[in-house]
């Protein structure tokens, strides 16, 4: 196997996959997926480094722009669009860009992965600046679309993170933080929607989730900054309040009303036995970090 091009190598374990029955095919696929865990484990120091870098830039007012083509781009868009309702981040703070544009989410437009000028223009249209972080995602680590995004980011003084599934990639060399997850060759040669895609999805989940936790959008292990945009999420907020501060359902409903349906403020009000204006004040001072806001209140009022 050529380590420099892992994702395009032949997998000797699956040479007879076209002769196997369904049970043997899916069993082999599961066995091959074991390599993903080990590959990610070895990459964890750089994943954590990427999180710290993003948190630092975020606190300066920066954004995250995830760039990729094909499967890599679709995964980046998927992760980005879910952060708004889950963590109530502002519009256009975490953006997913895919080669070929929105249509490429639904149609195979991989021919656009070679279009260098287009991604530079897209980043220009998003007013990319030195506070921002570009995450270039590609299985090979050499896709022109994502590599060009990283180059353009560095040219402007922005930070760059790369996620790839090969060794010593050009993306890693150009980035402030290069994450390389080596999961071995695919069971179908070059079909990086499989192990490489799964690895990329896990890494993207880790980066975005750990960033949001570091920014205080989770209290204990509960989502406390979600957008209450449907009945299920309203009910989840009430249940979260009941669990965290040990109150009844009716008390939770009353407290959510008292806090103008701000779950963080409701938790602060109950724990500190204060009112909404003070809760808002402390949360604003601590940039929305609930545990820090509560800690700060008790330090100043003990």
Buried (B, 14 or more C-beta within 10 A) or exposed (E): EEEEBBBBBEBEEBEEBEEEEEEEBEEBBEEBBEBBEEBBEEBEEBBBBBBEBBBBBBEEEBBBBBBBBBBBBBBBBBBBEBBBBBBBBEEEBBBBBBBBEEEBBEEEBBEBBEBBEBBBEBBEEBEBBEBBBBBBBBBBBBBBBBBBBBBBBBEEEBBBBBBBBBBEBBBBEBBBBBBBBBBBBBBBEBBBBBBBBBBBBBBBBBBBBBBBBBBBBBBEEBBBBBEBEEEEBBEBBBEBBBEBBEBEEEBBBEBBEBBEEBBBBBBBBBBBEBEBEBBBBBBEEBEBBBBBBBEBBEEEEE
